[in-house]
Every structure is written in structure tokens, then in C-alpha cells.
Amino acid sequence: MVSHAHQGTTSSALARLNVNAARRLGIPGSGYAHLLGVAPEHLHDDLCRPPTLTSIRIAELMTVHAPWPEVALLMAQESEVGSLGVWDYLITCAPTPLEGIRDAAAYLASVLDIGSDSLRVTEDGGHVRVSHLNGADLTYEAASAVRACALGLIQRRLAHAARRPLVPVRVALATEAPADHAPLVELYGTRAVDFEAPVSSITFLAADLRAPVPHAQPGLSVVLRRHAEQALASSVPLNSWLDLFRTALESAAGSAPPTLPGVALRMSISTRTLQRRLEEHGTTWSSEVEDLRRTHITGLLHDTDLSIDAIATRTGYADARALRRAVRRWYGQTPAALRSGRHPAGSGR
């Protein structure tokens, strides 16, 4: 499994789930649009990893507008199979639901922040218990909604895998009993819900989860696990405003060099504000563009057979001579030497 699991961030799919639920509650976008990772170019990019704090703040906002059991039910209803990406299919396409939930626990980082969330699957005789531990710094109501929703999502995915309703033997929530149980009864399909448990968990008959899935395709789980690893390895965590800016800058760098007004427009701020924020982070527009250009050029030299003239044209230099001057300034050597892997002593490269 990928060791670098981007702690402090979640998948953009989870952020989308929260935003969609907030919209269903009628919460104005102005209440969360400023949060890092909610801009459309990040919210709908499955390689982006918004900060965990973004989903936390939206969950807290929702529980200000509605009781936490209603929020939990609404979030579960907003999450159709596939909405959480490969994590959903790890459960629903496994040879048995039990194997699927074990894979989902192992690859929880593909959707949640494993710095604050974990899943544990335990077998006890004729029962299988799936425990969800959430240690994020949320308000009490938001934490209750998140924990209740997580168990509801697990039940729904396992039922989809089994291709039939799965009524849990027992649901235990690490929260006090709400005034109205009806949304939770609808969420789990049972009244067997206990409260004030040490850990939130949902328990099923082991026979239900061990039964082979008739539609399972041999070898598919291996492919899905590999995809989950690759997605984590290539994802981009948005941990700060500077990360957000650099993602916008990179996405603006197409066939033509990015422009300050163009990137400012992508970020929905003025050019003056953009320059001021860069100064606050100890950098400038020109140095950021040059860093991006250096990374791009170095990659082209190492990974392609493009001529120096072609690379100069592609990266916005007037000619090959200007490109050679830039490479010598950066690395103290020519593009040809850099391409061949000859690095000057003390360069660290």
C-alpha cells in the first residue's frame, strides 16, 4: 500500500458529498465557498485532496441548520455507489462483502483522512463488527452526524455488494441519544441502535458477509487495489493557500505560458490580491512561474527526446539560446549535460 496517505486531507469526492448535502439543506454557497478545495476546478478534480478541515467546517455548518440525525441521513442519501470513487468499488466488486469491507478498511485513505479516521473489521463467532473511529476536532453535533453517516454508508455498500438488503444485528453510536430517532431508523433499517458506546460500530451476521457475490469478477479486486494505490500516489494535497495557487498555476499552463490575470481569474481574486498573497507567503509571481517552468523543462529533458528548440518553443522561450542560458543559471550546466545525467559536483542532483 502507498505509505504516503496525505494525512490532513480527504478525497475531493468526500468534499463534493458534503457540498451537495449542504445545498440540499438550502445552505447558501457563500457559507463555504471560501474554503480551500471547494472551487470547481478542485472540487471536481479527483486528484485533488482538500484539507480535512474543509469537510469538517461544512459538516458543522449543516448541523447548525438541521439536527445531526437528519444530516447523517441526508449525507448517506447523497452518496450513491460510485460517488466515493474506487473506495466504493473495493467493497461492491469483491468476491464477498467481507473481503470488500476489509479492502475498504485497508484503503480508507483513498476517501478519508487516516490521521483522524480508521475502520476496524473484527469477527466474533457468527458476527462481523465494523468499527469506525473518528478523532477529528469537530463540534459534538457534527461528530455525531459524521459517525452515524459513516456506518450508514458502510451498510449501504455492503447491501449493494450482496445485492439484497442487509439489516444489521446491532448499531452502536459513540454519541448521546437524539430526541428524534426516526432518521436513524430510516438510515439503518432497524431500531436496534445503542448510544453512548465507546466506539461507533455496526454488526452483521457473518454468514451474510461471507456469502459469495454472484456477479464478482475474478482478479478485479487486485486491479482496484492497484488503482487505489496509484490514485493516492498521484493525488495533490491542498494544504495551504500556496498549494491552491500552485495547482491553479499548473492547470493554467497549457500551450501558452500562464498569465497573472488568467490565474487570478481561476482563483476568483484580483491580480493585486494575488500578488499580495504571494508576498505574504514569501514568494512572487515571477519566481513561481520560473519554478514551474524549471520543473517542466527538467521533466522534458529527462523524459522526452524533444529537441532543445522544441522545448524552448513549448515552454515560452524566444529561442534555444534563451533556454540554454536559463538552464545554465539554474543548474550551472547545459541542457545536453542535464539530459545525459551529468551533474556538477555539489549540485545535489
C-alpha positions in Angstrom: 0.0 0.0 0.0 1.0 3.6 -0.5 2.7 4.8 2.6 2.2 8.5 1.9 -1.5 8.7 2.5 -1.8 12.6 2.6 -2.8 12.9 6.2 -4.7 16.1 6.9 -6.6 15.8 3.6 -9.6 13.9 2.3 -10.7 13.0 -1.2 -12.5 15.6 -3.3 -15.3 13.1 -3.6 -16.0 13.5 0.1 -15.9 17.3 -0.2 -18.4 17.0 -3.1 -20.6 14.8 -0.9 -20.6 17.5 1.8 -21.2 20.3 -0.6 -24.2 18.5 -2.2 -25.7 17.8 1.1 -25.3 21.4 2.2 -27.1 22.5 -1.0 -29.9 20.1 -0.3 -30.3 21.8 3.1 -30.6 25.1 1.4 -27.3 26.5 2.9 -26.1 29.4 0.7 -22.8 28.7 -1.0 -21.4 31.9 0.5 -21.1 30.0 3.8 -18.5 27.6 2.5 -17.3 28.8 -1.0 -14.2 30.4 0.6 -12.9 27.0 2.0 -9.8 25.5 0.4 -10.7 22.9 -2.2 -14.3 24.0 -2.9 -13.5 25.9 -6.1 -15.0 24.0 -9.0 -11.6 23.2 -10.6 -10.6 21.4 -7.3 -13.9 20.0 -6.2 -14.4 18.2 -9.5 -10.8 17.0 -9.9 -10.5 13.6 -8.4 -6.7 14.0 -8.0 -7.1 17.0 -5.6 -7.2 16.3 -1.9 -8.9 19.2 0.0 -7.9 19.8 3.6 -9.9 17.7 6.1 -10.9 21.0 7.7 -13.0 21.8 4.6 -15.3 18.8 5.2 -15.3 19.5 8.9 -16.5 23.0 8.5 -19.2 22.1 6.1 -20.4 19.3 8.4 -20.5 21.8 11.3 -22.4 24.3 9.1 -25.0 21.6 8.3 -25.6 20.7 11.9 -26.3 24.3 12.7 -29.2 24.1 10.1 -30.6 20.7 11.0 -30.4 18.0 13.7 -27.5 15.7 13.3 -29.6 12.5 12.6 -31.2 14.3 9.7 -27.8 15.5 8.4 -26.4 11.9 8.7 -29.4 10.5 6.7 -29.1 13.3 4.1 -25.4 12.7 3.6 -26.0 9.0 3.1 -28.8 9.6 0.6 -26.5 11.9 -1.4 -23.8 9.2 -1.7 -24.8 6.8 -4.5 -22.5 3.9 -5.3 -19.6 5.3 -7.2 -19.8 8.8 -5.7 -16.8 8.0 -3.4 -14.7 6.6 -6.3 -12.6 3.5 -6.1 -13.4 3.0 -2.4 -17.0 2.2 -3.2 -16.0 -0.4 -5.8 -13.4 -2.1 -3.5 -16.5 -3.1 -1.4 -19.1 -3.8 -4.1 -16.9 -5.7 -6.5 -15.1 -8.0 -4.1 -15.7 -11.8 -4.1 -17.5 -11.5 -0.8 -18.8 -8.4 1.1 -16.5 -9.4 3.9 -13.4 -9.2 1.7 -14.7 -6.0 0.3 -15.0 -4.2 3.6 -11.6 -5.5 4.6 -10.2 -3.9 1.4 -12.1 -0.7 2.2 -10.6 -0.6 5.6 -7.1 -1.1 4.2 -7.5 1.7 1.6 -9.5 4.1 3.7 -7.0 6.8 2.8 -8.5 6.9 -0.7 -11.5 8.7 0.7 -10.8 9.8 4.3 -8.0 11.3 6.4 -6.4 8.3 8.1 -4.8 10.8 10.6 -8.3 11.1 12.2 -10.3 8.2 10.8 -9.9 4.4 10.8 -12.0 1.3 10.2 -11.6 -2.0 12.0 -13.2 -5.2 11.0 -13.5 -8.0 13.6 -15.1 -11.4 13.6 -16.7 -12.8 16.7 -18.3 -16.2 16.2 -21.3 -15.7 14.0 -20.9 -11.9 13.8 -18.8 -9.4 12.0 -18.4 -5.9 13.5 -17.2 -2.9 11.6 -15.9 -0.2 13.9 -15.4 3.4 12.8 -13.1 5.6 14.9 -13.2 9.3 14.2 -10.9 11.6 16.2 -11.3 14.8 14.2 -11.8 18.1 16.1 -15.5 18.6 15.3 -18.3 20.0 17.3 -20.3 17.4 19.1 -23.3 17.5 16.7 -21.1 17.4 13.6 -19.1 14.5 15.0 -22.3 12.6 15.7 -23.5 13.2 12.2 -20.2 12.0 10.7 -20.1 8.8 12.8 -23.7 7.9 12.1 -23.3 8.6 8.4 -20.2 6.5 8.1 -21.9 3.4 9.4 -24.9 4.1 7.1 -22.6 4.3 4.1 -20.9 1.0 5.1 -24.3 -0.7 5.4 -25.4 0.6 2.0 -22.2 -0.5 0.2 -22.3 -4.0 1.7 -26.0 -4.4 0.8 -25.2 -3.3 -2.8 -22.4 -5.9 -2.9 -24.8 -8.6 -1.6 -27.5 -7.5 -4.0 -30.1 -7.6 -1.2 -31.0 -5.6 1.9 -28.7 -6.2 4.9 -30.3 -5.4 8.2 -27.6 -5.0 10.9 -27.8 -7.1 14.1 -26.8 -4.0 16.1 -25.7 -0.4 15.6 -23.7 1.3 18.3 -23.0 5.1 18.2 -20.5 7.0 20.3 -23.0 9.8 21.0 -25.9 10.5 23.2 -29.4 9.5 22.0 -31.1 12.2 20.0 -34.6 13.5 20.7 -35.9 12.0 17.4 -34.7 8.5 16.3 -36.7 8.3 13.1 -33.9 9.4 10.7 -31.6 6.8 12.2 -34.2 4.1 11.9 -34.6 5.0 8.2 -30.8 5.1 7.8 -30.2 1.6 9.2 -33.5 -0.1 8.7 -33.6 -1.2 12.3 -34.4 0.2 15.8 -31.6 -1.8 17.3 -29.4 1.3 17.8 -27.5 1.8 21.0 -26.0 5.1 22.1 -23.1 6.3 24.3 -20.9 3.4 23.0 -17.1 3.7 23.4 -16.7 3.3 19.6 -19.2 3.6 16.8 -19.8 0.2 15.1 -22.2 -1.7 13.0 -22.6 -5.5 13.4 -23.8 -8.1 10.8 -24.4 -11.8 10.7 -21.1 -13.3 9.4 -23.0 -15.6 7.1 -24.4 -12.6 5.3 -20.9 -11.1 4.6 -19.2 -14.4 3.8 -21.6 -15.4 1.1 -20.0 -15.3 -2.3 -21.1 -12.4 -4.6 -22.5 -14.0 -7.8 -21.5 -11.1 -10.0 -17.9 -10.9 -8.8 -15.2 -11.0 -11.5 -12.0 -12.9 -10.6 -9.0 -10.6 -10.3 -11.0 -7.4 -10.3 -10.2 -6.7 -6.6 -6.4 -6.8 -7.4 -6.9 -4.2 -10.2 -9.0 -2.0 -7.9 -6.4 -2.1 -5.1 -3.7 -1.2 -7.6 -5.8 1.7 -8.8 -6.4 2.9 -5.3 -2.6 2.9 -4.7 -1.9 4.8 -7.9 -4.6 7.4 -7.3 -3.2 8.1 -3.8 0.4 8.3 -5.2 -0.7 10.9 -7.9 -3.1 12.9 -5.8 -2.4 16.6 -5.0 -3.0 17.7 -1.4 -4.3 21.2 -1.0 -2.8 22.0 2.4 -2.4 25.8 2.1 -3.3 28.8 0.0 0.1 28.4 -1.7 -0.8 24.9 -2.7 -4.1 26.1 -4.1 -2.2 28.8 -6.1 0.4 26.4 -7.4 -2.4 24.0 -8.6 -4.1 26.8 -10.4 -0.9 28.0 -11.9 -0.1 24.5 -13.2 -3.6 24.0 -14.6 -3.3 27.3 -16.4 0.0 26.3 -18.0 -1.2 24.9 -21.3 0.1 25.6 -24.8 0.9 29.2 -23.8 2.7 30.5 -20.6 0.3 31.3 -17.7 -0.6 34.9 -17.1 -1.2 36.7 -13.8 -4.7 37.9 -14.8 -5.6 34.4 -16.0 -4.6 32.6 -12.8 -6.2 35.4 -10.7 -9.5 34.7 -12.6 -9.2 31.0 -12.0 -8.9 31.7 -8.2 -11.7 34.3 -8.3 -9.5 37.1 -6.9 -8.0 40.3 -8.2 -4.4 40.4 -9.6 -3.5 42.8 -6.8 -4.8 40.4 -4.1 -3.0 37.5 -5.8 0.3 39.4 -5.7 -0.2 40.5 -2.1 -0.9 36.9 -1.0 2.2 35.7 -2.8 4.3 38.3 -0.9 2.7 37.2 2.4 3.9 33.6 1.6 7.4 34.9 0.8 7.4 34.4 -2.9 6.5 36.3 -6.1 4.6 35.7 -9.3 7.8 35.7 -11.4 9.7 33.2 -9.1 6.7 30.9 -9.0 6.4 30.9 -12.8 10.1 30.3 -13.1 9.9 27.4 -10.7 7.1 25.9 -12.7 9.0 26.4 -15.9 12.2 24.9 -14.5 10.2 21.8 -13.3 8.6 21.5 -16.7 11.8 21.9 -18.7 13.7 19.5 -16.5 11.0 16.9 -17.0 11.0 17.4 -20.8 14.8 17.0 -20.9 14.8 13.8 -18.8 11.6 12.2 -20.1 11.4 13.1 -23.8 13.5 13.2 -26.9 12.3 16.6 -27.9 15.0 18.9 -29.4 16.2 21.9 -27.4 14.5 24.2 -29.9 11.2 22.3 -29.5 11.4 22.5 -25.7 12.2 26.2 -25.9 9.1 26.8 -28.0 6.9 24.7 -25.8 7.9 26.4 -22.6 7.7 30.0 -23.8 11.3 30.9 -24.5 12.2 33.0 -27.6 14.8 30.5 -28.8 17.1 27.7 -27.8 19.8 30.2 -26.8 17.5 31.7 -24.1 16.6 28.3 -22.8 20.3 27.3 -22.6 21.0 30.5 -20.6 18.2 29.7 -18.2 19.3 26.1 -17.6 22.9 27.2 -17.0 21.6 29.7 -14.5 19.6 27.1 -12.7 22.0 24.2 -12.8 25.4 25.5 -13.9 25.4 23.3 -17.0 24.0 22.9 -20.4 20.6 21.3 -21.3 22.6 18.5 -23.0 24.6 17.8 -19.9 21.5 17.8 -17.7 19.7 15.4 -20.2 22.6 13.0 -20.1 22.6 13.0 -16.3 26.0 14.7 -15.8 25.7 16.9 -12.7 28.3 19.3 -11.4 29.9 18.4 -8.1 28.0 19.7 -5.1 24.8 20.2 -7.0 22.9 17.6 -5.0 21.3 16.3 -8.2 
